[in-house]
Every structure is written in structure tokens, then in C-alpha cells.
Amino acid sequence: MAQAGLSESVLKKLFKEALTETLQEQRELLHDVFAEVLEDIALAEAIRKGRQTEQVAREEIFRSLEGNG
């Protein structure tokens, strides 16, 4: 089987160019992916903090939301 005569530096350059082009063309997709990741991190942090706080009854939460608590 014949091997292509591309050096490592040429392959590295081609890969960088392809990656740069892809990132430029798919900027919105990349933005959406990062936004999802950040939302997941924030949700996980909120859950972690919530587990460290005192539990309250559901009715108490709704009273507070309605302005009666």
C-alpha cells in the first residue's frame, strides 16, 4: 500500500486550516453548544447549592411567590 508523502508539518497546517474554516462557518452552532454547556454548569451548581440548604414545604414556597409569606 502506498503512503502519501505528506510531512507532519503539512498535515498539521492542513488540519489547522480545516478547523479554522469549520469554526468560522459553524460559529452559530459553536455558540449554541457553549451556551448549553454553560446552562448545564449553572443548573448543576444551583442543584448543589440547593442540596446544602434547609428544605421547606411546597406551600411555603407558593405563599412566598404569591407575596403572602
PDB file of N, CA, C and O in Angstrom:
ATOM      1  N   MET A   1       0.852  -1.175   0.000  1.00  0.00           N
ATOM      2  CA  MET A   1       0.000   0.000   0.000  1.00  0.00           C
ATOM      3  C   MET A   1       0.896   1.235   0.000  1.00  0.00           C
ATOM      4  O   MET A   1       1.788   1.352   0.840  1.00  0.00           O
ATOM      5  N   ALA A   2       0.673   2.131  -0.906  1.00  0.00           N
ATOM      6  CA  ALA A   2       1.475   3.352  -0.999  1.00  0.00           C
ATOM      7  C   ALA A   2       1.021   4.357   0.039  1.00  0.00           C
ATOM      8  O   ALA A   2      -0.172   4.500   0.308  1.00  0.00           O
ATOM      9  N   GLN A   3       1.999   5.061   0.626  1.00  0.00           N
ATOM     10  CA  GLN A   3       1.678   6.081   1.618  1.00  0.00           C
ATOM     11  C   GLN A   3       1.842   7.456   0.995  1.00  0.00           C
ATOM     12  O   GLN A   3       2.724   7.676   0.165  1.00  0.00           O
ATOM     13  N   ALA A   4       0.986   8.372   1.403  1.00  0.00           N
ATOM     14  CA  ALA A   4       1.093   9.746   0.915  1.00  0.00           C
ATOM     15  C   ALA A   4       2.354  10.353   1.501  1.00  0.00           C
ATOM     16  O   ALA A   4       2.715  10.069   2.644  1.00  0.00           O
ATOM     17  N   GLY A   5       3.017  11.179   0.728  1.00  0.00           N
ATOM     18  CA  GLY A   5       4.269  11.783   1.160  1.00  0.00           C
ATOM     19  C   GLY A   5       4.086  13.103   1.874  1.00  0.00           C
ATOM     20  O   GLY A   5       4.888  14.017   1.682  1.00  0.00           O
ATOM     21  N   LEU A   6       3.057  13.230   2.692  1.00  0.00           N
ATOM     22  CA  LEU A   6       2.819  14.467   3.425  1.00  0.00           C
ATOM     23  C   LEU A   6       3.564  14.428   4.749  1.00  0.00           C
ATOM     24  O   LEU A   6       3.468  13.464   5.508  1.00  0.00           O
ATOM     25  N   SER A   7       4.296  15.480   5.005  1.00  0.00           N
ATOM     26  CA  SER A   7       5.024  15.544   6.269  1.00  0.00           C
ATOM     27  C   SER A   7       4.075  15.900   7.403  1.00  0.00           C
ATOM     28  O   SER A   7       2.946  16.336   7.177  1.00  0.00           O
ATOM     29  N   GLU A   8       4.549  15.709   8.611  1.00  0.00           N
ATOM     30  CA  GLU A   8       3.737  16.023   9.787  1.00  0.00           C
ATOM     31  C   GLU A   8       3.386  17.506   9.823  1.00  0.00           C
ATOM     32  O   GLU A   8       2.267  17.867  10.189  1.00  0.00           O
ATOM     33  N   SER A   9       4.321  18.359   9.451  1.00  0.00           N
ATOM     34  CA  SER A   9       4.053  19.802   9.483  1.00  0.00           C
ATOM     35  C   SER A   9       2.992  20.198   8.461  1.00  0.00           C
ATOM     36  O   SER A   9       2.180  21.085   8.726  1.00  0.00           O
ATOM     37  N   VAL A  10       2.990  19.553   7.298  1.00  0.00           N
ATOM     38  CA  VAL A  10       1.980  19.846   6.280  1.00  0.00           C
ATOM     39  C   VAL A  10       0.609  19.373   6.763  1.00  0.00           C
ATOM     40  O   VAL A  10      -0.385  20.084   6.613  1.00  0.00           O
ATOM     41  N   LEU A  11       0.558  18.178   7.339  1.00  0.00           N
ATOM     42  CA  LEU A  11      -0.706  17.670   7.867  1.00  0.00           C
ATOM     43  C   LEU A  11      -1.233  18.567   8.983  1.00  0.00           C
ATOM     44  O   LEU A  11      -2.430  18.842   9.060  1.00  0.00           O
ATOM     45  N   LYS A  12      -0.327  19.015   9.840  1.00  0.00           N
ATOM     46  CA  LYS A  12      -0.720  19.896  10.941  1.00  0.00           C
ATOM     47  C   LYS A  12      -1.292  21.206  10.398  1.00  0.00           C
ATOM     48  O   LYS A  12      -2.301  21.702  10.898  1.00  0.00           O
ATOM     49  N   LYS A  13      -0.648  21.758   9.382  1.00  0.00           N
ATOM     50  CA  LYS A  13      -1.119  23.005   8.773  1.00  0.00           C
ATOM     51  C   LYS A  13      -2.489  22.803   8.128  1.00  0.00           C
ATOM     52  O   LYS A  13      -3.379  23.638   8.293  1.00  0.00           O
ATOM     53  N   LEU A  14      -2.664  21.712   7.404  1.00  0.00           N
ATOM     54  CA  LEU A  14      -3.947  21.429   6.761  1.00  0.00           C
ATOM     55  C   LEU A  14      -5.057  21.245   7.794  1.00  0.00           C
ATOM     56  O   LEU A  14      -6.180  21.712   7.601  1.00  0.00           O
ATOM     57  N   PHE A  15      -4.734  20.565   8.886  1.00  0.00           N
ATOM     58  CA  PHE A  15      -5.723  20.360   9.938  1.00  0.00           C
ATOM     59  C   PHE A  15      -6.122  21.690  10.561  1.00  0.00           C
ATOM     60  O   PHE A  15      -7.306  21.932  10.793  1.00  0.00           O
ATOM     61  N   LYS A  16      -5.153  22.550  10.834  1.00  0.00           N
ATOM     62  CA  LYS A  16      -5.450  23.866  11.413  1.00  0.00           C
ATOM     63  C   LYS A  16      -6.334  24.687  10.477  1.00  0.00           C
ATOM     64  O   LYS A  16      -7.279  25.339  10.919  1.00  0.00           O
ATOM     65  N   GLU A  17      -6.024  24.652   9.196  1.00  0.00           N
ATOM     66  CA  GLU A  17      -6.823  25.400   8.227  1.00  0.00           C
ATOM     67  C   GLU A  17      -8.257  24.866   8.175  1.00  0.00           C
ATOM     68  O   GLU A  17      -9.212  25.642   8.141  1.00  0.00           O
ATOM     69  N   ALA A  18      -8.399  23.557   8.168  1.00  0.00           N
ATOM     70  CA  ALA A  18      -9.737  22.956   8.122  1.00  0.00           C
ATOM     71  C   ALA A  18     -10.521  23.285   9.386  1.00  0.00           C
ATOM     72  O   ALA A  18     -11.712  23.590   9.318  1.00  0.00           O
ATOM     73  N   LEU A  19      -9.864  23.225  10.530  1.00  0.00           N
ATOM     74  CA  LEU A  19     -10.530  23.535  11.789  1.00  0.00           C
ATOM     75  C   LEU A  19     -10.940  25.002  11.843  1.00  0.00           C
ATOM     76  O   LEU A  19     -12.054  25.319  12.260  1.00  0.00           O
ATOM     77  N   THR A  20     -10.059  25.888  11.431  1.00  0.00           N
ATOM     78  CA  THR A  20     -10.370  27.318  11.411  1.00  0.00           C
ATOM     79  C   THR A  20     -11.554  27.606  10.498  1.00  0.00           C
ATOM     80  O   THR A  20     -12.457  28.357  10.865  1.00  0.00           O
ATOM     81  N   GLU A  21     -11.551  27.016   9.322  1.00  0.00           N
ATOM     82  CA  GLU A  21     -12.645  27.210   8.368  1.00  0.00           C
ATOM     83  C   GLU A  21     -13.964  26.683   8.932  1.00  0.00           C
ATOM     84  O   GLU A  21     -15.005  27.327   8.797  1.00  0.00           O
ATOM     85  N   THR A  22     -13.916  25.522   9.556  1.00  0.00           N
ATOM     86  CA  THR A  22     -15.123  24.940  10.144  1.00  0.00           C
ATOM     87  C   THR A  22     -15.670  25.825  11.251  1.00  0.00           C
ATOM     88  O   THR A  22     -16.875  26.065  11.315  1.00  0.00           O
ATOM     89  N   LEU A  23     -14.795  26.310  12.122  1.00  0.00           N
ATOM     90  CA  LEU A  23     -15.237  27.175  13.218  1.00  0.00           C
ATOM     91  C   LEU A  23     -15.857  28.466  12.696  1.00  0.00           C
ATOM     92  O   LEU A  23     -16.842  28.953  13.250  1.00  0.00           O
ATOM     93  N   GLN A  24     -15.289  29.015  11.641  1.00  0.00           N
ATOM     94  CA  GLN A  24     -15.841  30.243  11.067  1.00  0.00           C
ATOM     95  C   GLN A  24     -17.207  29.983  10.441  1.00  0.00           C
ATOM     96  O   GLN A  24     -18.123  30.793  10.586  1.00  0.00           O
ATOM     97  N   GLU A  25     -17.342  28.872   9.754  1.00  0.00           N
ATOM     98  CA  GLU A  25     -18.598  28.562   9.075  1.00  0.00           C
ATOM     99  C   GLU A  25     -19.685  28.120  10.052  1.00  0.00           C
ATOM    100  O   GLU A  25     -20.871  28.318   9.786  1.00  0.00           O
ATOM    101  N   GLN A  26     -19.301  27.535  11.161  1.00  0.00           N
ATOM    102  CA  GLN A  26     -20.261  26.993  12.119  1.00  0.00           C
ATOM    103  C   GLN A  26     -20.286  27.798  13.418  1.00  0.00           C
ATOM    104  O   GLN A  26     -20.519  27.240  14.491  1.00  0.00           O
ATOM    105  N   ARG A  27     -20.047  29.099  13.325  1.00  0.00           N
ATOM    106  CA  ARG A  27     -19.964  29.966  14.507  1.00  0.00           C
ATOM    107  C   ARG A  27     -21.238  29.893  15.357  1.00  0.00           C
ATOM    108  O   ARG A  27     -21.155  29.810  16.582  1.00  0.00           O
ATOM    109  N   GLU A  28     -22.408  29.924  14.723  1.00  0.00           N
ATOM    110  CA  GLU A  28     -23.670  29.888  15.469  1.00  0.00           C
ATOM    111  C   GLU A  28     -23.836  28.560  16.207  1.00  0.00           C
ATOM    112  O   GLU A  28     -24.274  28.535  17.357  1.00  0.00           O
ATOM    113  N   LEU A  29     -23.487  27.468  15.547  1.00  0.00           N
ATOM    114  CA  LEU A  29     -23.569  26.154  16.184  1.00  0.00           C
ATOM    115  C   LEU A  29     -22.643  26.093  17.392  1.00  0.00           C
ATOM    116  O   LEU A  29     -23.029  25.597  18.451  1.00  0.00           O
ATOM    117  N   LEU A  30     -21.433  26.593  17.236  1.00  0.00           N
ATOM    118  CA  LEU A  30     -20.471  26.601  18.331  1.00  0.00           C
ATOM    119  C   LEU A  30     -20.987  27.444  19.492  1.00  0.00           C
ATOM    120  O   LEU A  30     -20.845  27.064  20.654  1.00  0.00           O
ATOM    121  N   HIS A  31     -21.585  28.586  19.175  1.00  0.00           N
ATOM    122  CA  HIS A  31     -22.172  29.453  20.210  1.00  0.00           C
ATOM    123  C   HIS A  31     -23.263  28.701  20.967  1.00  0.00           C
ATOM    124  O   HIS A  31     -23.312  28.753  22.196  1.00  0.00           O
ATOM    125  N   ASP A  32     -24.128  28.010  20.249  1.00  0.00           N
ATOM    126  CA  ASP A  32     -25.220  27.257  20.877  1.00  0.00           C
ATOM    127  C   ASP A  32     -24.690  26.150  21.787  1.00  0.00           C
ATOM    128  O   ASP A  32     -25.226  25.916  22.870  1.00  0.00           O
ATOM    129  N   VAL A  33     -23.637  25.475  21.339  1.00  0.00           N
ATOM    130  CA  VAL A  33     -23.051  24.404  22.146  1.00  0.00           C
ATOM    131  C   VAL A  33     -22.492  24.970  23.446  1.00  0.00           C
ATOM    132  O   VAL A  33     -22.736  24.414  24.517  1.00  0.00           O
ATOM    133  N   PHE A  34     -21.742  26.074  23.364  1.00  0.00           N
ATOM    134  CA  PHE A  34     -21.182  26.678  24.575  1.00  0.00           C
ATOM    135  C   PHE A  34     -22.285  27.196  25.495  1.00  0.00           C
ATOM    136  O   PHE A  34     -22.169  27.087  26.716  1.00  0.00           O
ATOM    137  N   ALA A  35     -23.338  27.750  24.934  1.00  0.00           N
ATOM    138  CA  ALA A  35     -24.453  28.234  25.756  1.00  0.00           C
ATOM    139  C   ALA A  35     -25.094  27.075  26.517  1.00  0.00           C
ATOM    140  O   ALA A  35     -25.413  27.210  27.698  1.00  0.00           O
ATOM    141  N   GLU A  36     -25.281  25.950  25.853  1.00  0.00           N
ATOM    142  CA  GLU A  36     -25.851  24.764  26.507  1.00  0.00           C
ATOM    143  C   GLU A  36     -24.947  24.273  27.633  1.00  0.00           C
ATOM    144  O   GLU A  36     -25.423  23.921  28.712  1.00  0.00           O
ATOM    145  N   VAL A  37     -23.650  24.252  27.376  1.00  0.00           N
ATOM    146  CA  VAL A  37     -22.701  23.798  28.393  1.00  0.00           C
ATOM    147  C   VAL A  37     -22.752  24.712  29.611  1.00  0.00           C
ATOM    148  O   VAL A  37     -22.778  24.237  30.747  1.00  0.00           O
ATOM    149  N   LEU A  38     -22.768  26.025  29.377  1.00  0.00           N
ATOM    150  CA  LEU A  38     -22.826  26.972  30.494  1.00  0.00           C
ATOM    151  C   LEU A  38     -24.130  26.833  31.279  1.00  0.00           C
ATOM    152  O   LEU A  38     -24.124  26.917  32.507  1.00  0.00           O
ATOM    153  N   GLU A  39     -25.235  26.624  30.590  1.00  0.00           N
ATOM    154  CA  GLU A  39     -26.518  26.415  31.270  1.00  0.00           C
ATOM    155  C   GLU A  39     -26.481  25.153  32.129  1.00  0.00           C
ATOM    156  O   GLU A  39     -26.986  25.145  33.252  1.00  0.00           O
ATOM    157  N   ASP A  40     -25.883  24.091  31.598  1.00  0.00           N
ATOM    158  CA  ASP A  40     -25.783  22.842  32.359  1.00  0.00           C
ATOM    159  C   ASP A  40     -24.921  23.022  33.608  1.00  0.00           C
ATOM    160  O   ASP A  40     -25.246  22.495  34.671  1.00  0.00           O
ATOM    161  N   ILE A  41     -23.831  23.761  33.477  1.00  0.00           N
ATOM    162  CA  ILE A  41     -22.959  24.024  34.624  1.00  0.00           C
ATOM    163  C   ILE A  41     -23.705  24.839  35.672  1.00  0.00           C
ATOM    164  O   ILE A  41     -23.629  24.536  36.863  1.00  0.00           O
ATOM    165  N   ALA A  42     -24.426  25.871  35.239  1.00  0.00           N
ATOM    166  CA  ALA A  42     -25.182  26.710  36.175  1.00  0.00           C
ATOM    167  C   ALA A  42     -26.272  25.903  36.878  1.00  0.00           C
ATOM    168  O   ALA A  42     -26.482  26.065  38.080  1.00  0.00           O
ATOM    169  N   LEU A  43     -26.959  25.045  36.146  1.00  0.00           N
ATOM    170  CA  LEU A  43     -28.002  24.210  36.745  1.00  0.00           C
ATOM    171  C   LEU A  43     -27.405  23.241  37.768  1.00  0.00           C
ATOM    172  O   LEU A  43     -27.963  23.055  38.849  1.00  0.00           O
ATOM    173  N   ALA A  44     -26.285  22.636  37.430  1.00  0.00           N
ATOM    174  CA  ALA A  44     -25.631  21.713  38.360  1.00  0.00           C
ATOM    175  C   ALA A  44     -25.206  22.443  39.630  1.00  0.00           C
ATOM    176  O   ALA A  44     -25.340  21.902  40.727  1.00  0.00           O
ATOM    177  N   GLU A  45     -24.697  23.657  39.494  1.00  0.00           N
ATOM    178  CA  GLU A  45     -24.296  24.458  40.659  1.00  0.00           C
ATOM    179  C   GLU A  45     -25.509  24.829  41.505  1.00  0.00           C
ATOM    180  O   GLU A  45     -25.436  24.783  42.733  1.00  0.00           O
ATOM    181  N   ALA A  46     -26.613  25.193  40.877  1.00  0.00           N
ATOM    182  CA  ALA A  46     -27.837  25.528  41.615  1.00  0.00           C
ATOM    183  C   ALA A  46     -28.354  24.309  42.382  1.00  0.00           C
ATOM    184  O   ALA A  46     -28.793  24.430  43.526  1.00  0.00           O
ATOM    185  N   ILE A  47     -28.301  23.153  41.759  1.00  0.00           N
ATOM    186  CA  ILE A  47     -28.733  21.923  42.434  1.00  0.00           C
ATOM    187  C   ILE A  47     -27.824  21.629  43.619  1.00  0.00           C
ATOM    188  O   ILE A  47     -28.299  21.274  44.698  1.00  0.00           O
ATOM    189  N   ARG A  48     -26.521  21.775  43.421  1.00  0.00           N
ATOM    190  CA  ARG A  48     -25.566  21.528  44.504  1.00  0.00           C
ATOM    191  C   ARG A  48     -25.837  22.450  45.687  1.00  0.00           C
ATOM    192  O   ARG A  48     -25.868  22.005  46.835  1.00  0.00           O
ATOM    193  N   LYS A  49     -26.032  23.735  45.402  1.00  0.00           N
ATOM    194  CA  LYS A  49     -26.310  24.694  46.475  1.00  0.00           C
ATOM    195  C   LYS A  49     -27.650  24.396  47.138  1.00  0.00           C
ATOM    196  O   LYS A  49     -27.787  24.526  48.354  1.00  0.00           O
ATOM    197  N   GLY A  50     -28.630  24.000  46.346  1.00  0.00           N
ATOM    198  CA  GLY A  50     -29.945  23.680  46.887  1.00  0.00           C
ATOM    199  C   GLY A  50     -29.916  22.505  47.839  1.00  0.00           C
ATOM    200  O   GLY A  50     -30.681  22.466  48.803  1.00  0.00           O
ATOM    201  N   ARG A  51     -29.054  21.561  47.583  1.00  0.00           N
ATOM    202  CA  ARG A  51     -28.941  20.390  48.461  1.00  0.00           C
ATOM    203  C   ARG A  51     -28.310  20.743  49.805  1.00  0.00           C
ATOM    204  O   ARG A  51     -28.435  19.989  50.770  1.00  0.00           O
ATOM    205  N   GLN A  52     -27.632  21.891  49.867  1.00  0.00           N
ATOM    206  CA  GLN A  52     -26.968  22.308  51.101  1.00  0.00           C
ATOM    207  C   GLN A  52     -27.851  23.214  51.957  1.00  0.00           C
ATOM    208  O   GLN A  52     -27.445  23.618  53.047  1.00  0.00           O
ATOM    209  N   THR A  53     -29.037  23.534  51.485  1.00  0.00           N
ATOM    210  CA  THR A  53     -29.923  24.431  52.231  1.00  0.00           C
ATOM    211  C   THR A  53     -31.039  23.646  52.908  1.00  0.00           C
ATOM    212  O   THR A  53     -31.293  22.484  52.593  1.00  0.00           O
ATOM    213  N   GLU A  54     -31.686  24.309  53.835  1.00  0.00           N
ATOM    214  CA  GLU A  54     -32.787  23.698  54.573  1.00  0.00           C
ATOM    215  C   GLU A  54     -33.992  23.498  53.652  1.00  0.00           C
ATOM    216  O   GLU A  54     -34.307  24.362  52.833  1.00  0.00           O
ATOM    217  N   GLN A  55     -34.654  22.364  53.793  1.00  0.00           N
ATOM    218  CA  GLN A  55     -35.838  22.094  52.985  1.00  0.00           C
ATOM    219  C   GLN A  55     -37.043  22.832  53.561  1.00  0.00           C
ATOM    220  O   GLN A  55     -37.171  22.994  54.775  1.00  0.00           O
ATOM    221  N   VAL A  56     -37.923  23.275  52.667  1.00  0.00           N
ATOM    222  CA  VAL A  56     -39.161  23.939  53.082  1.00  0.00           C
ATOM    223  C   VAL A  56     -40.332  23.264  52.378  1.00  0.00           C
ATOM    224  O   VAL A  56     -40.165  22.585  51.365  1.00  0.00           O
ATOM    225  N   ALA A  57     -41.504  23.466  52.932  1.00  0.00           N
ATOM    226  CA  ALA A  57     -42.711  22.872  52.358  1.00  0.00           C
ATOM    227  C   ALA A  57     -43.077  23.573  51.057  1.00  0.00           C
ATOM    228  O   ALA A  57     -42.823  24.766  50.892  1.00  0.00           O
ATOM    229  N   ARG A  58     -43.658  22.846  50.161  1.00  0.00           N
ATOM    230  CA  ARG A  58     -44.108  23.378  48.870  1.00  0.00           C
ATOM    231  C   ARG A  58     -45.054  24.560  49.062  1.00  0.00           C
ATOM    232  O   ARG A  58     -44.963  25.559  48.348  1.00  0.00           O
ATOM    233  N   GLU A  59     -45.958  24.440  50.024  1.00  0.00           N
ATOM    234  CA  GLU A  59     -46.933  25.506  50.275  1.00  0.00           C
ATOM    235  C   GLU A  59     -46.239  26.808  50.672  1.00  0.00           C
ATOM    236  O   GLU A  59     -46.677  27.893  50.288  1.00  0.00           O
ATOM    237  N   GLU A  60     -45.165  26.698  51.437  1.00  0.00           N
ATOM    238  CA  GLU A  60     -44.422  27.892  51.856  1.00  0.00           C
ATOM    239  C   GLU A  60     -43.792  28.598  50.656  1.00  0.00           C
ATOM    240  O   GLU A  60     -43.746  29.827  50.604  1.00  0.00           O
ATOM    241  N   ILE A  61     -43.322  27.834  49.721  1.00  0.00           N
ATOM    242  CA  ILE A  61     -42.736  28.416  48.505  1.00  0.00           C
ATOM    243  C   ILE A  61     -43.803  29.172  47.724  1.00  0.00           C
ATOM    244  O   ILE A  61     -43.570  30.299  47.286  1.00  0.00           O
ATOM    245  N   PHE A  62     -44.968  28.562  47.546  1.00  0.00           N
ATOM    246  CA  PHE A  62     -46.030  29.223  46.791  1.00  0.00           C
ATOM    247  C   PHE A  62     -46.553  30.459  47.512  1.00  0.00           C
ATOM    248  O   PHE A  62     -46.909  31.445  46.867  1.00  0.00           O
ATOM    249  N   ARG A  63     -46.604  30.418  48.842  1.00  0.00           N
ATOM    250  CA  ARG A  63     -47.013  31.615  49.592  1.00  0.00           C
ATOM    251  C   ARG A  63     -46.026  32.754  49.350  1.00  0.00           C
ATOM    252  O   ARG A  63     -46.428  33.903  49.167  1.00  0.00           O
ATOM    253  N   SER A  64     -44.746  32.433  49.348  1.00  0.00           N
ATOM    254  CA  SER A  64     -43.723  33.454  49.104  1.00  0.00           C
ATOM    255  C   SER A  64     -43.836  34.015  47.693  1.00  0.00           C
ATOM    256  O   SER A  64     -43.711  35.223  47.489  1.00  0.00           O
ATOM    257  N   LEU A  65     -44.071  33.145  46.727  1.00  0.00           N
ATOM    258  CA  LEU A  65     -44.198  33.593  45.341  1.00  0.00           C
ATOM    259  C   LEU A  65     -45.432  34.465  45.138  1.00  0.00           C
ATOM    260  O   LEU A  65     -45.423  35.383  44.318  1.00  0.00           O
ATOM    261  N   GLU A  66     -46.479  34.181  45.878  1.00  0.00           N
ATOM    262  CA  GLU A  66     -47.716  34.955  45.759  1.00  0.00           C
ATOM    263  C   GLU A  66     -47.668  36.233  46.585  1.00  0.00           C
ATOM    264  O   GLU A  66     -48.578  37.059  46.505  1.00  0.00           O
ATOM    265  N   GLY A  67     -46.618  36.400  47.374  1.00  0.00           N
ATOM    266  CA  GLY A  67     -46.483  37.614  48.175  1.00  0.00           C
ATOM    267  C   GLY A  67     -47.192  37.554  49.505  1.00  0.00           C
ATOM    268  O   GLY A  67     -47.416  38.592  50.128  1.00  0.00           O
ATOM    269  N   ASN A  68     -47.548  36.377  49.954  1.00  0.00           N
ATOM    270  CA  ASN A  68     -48.266  36.216  51.220  1.00  0.00           C
ATOM    271  C   ASN A  68     -47.372  35.616  52.308  1.00  0.00           C
ATOM    272  O   ASN A  68     -47.867  35.148  53.333  1.00  0.00           O
ATOM    273  N   GLY A  69     -46.095  35.630  52.088  1.00  0.00           N
ATOM    274  CA  GLY A  69     -45.255  34.972  53.073  1.00  0.00           C
ATOM    275  C   GLY A  69     -44.137  35.811  53.435  1.00  0.00           C
ATOM    276  O   GLY A  69     -43.312  35.419  54.261  1.00  0.00           O
TER     277      GLY A  69
END
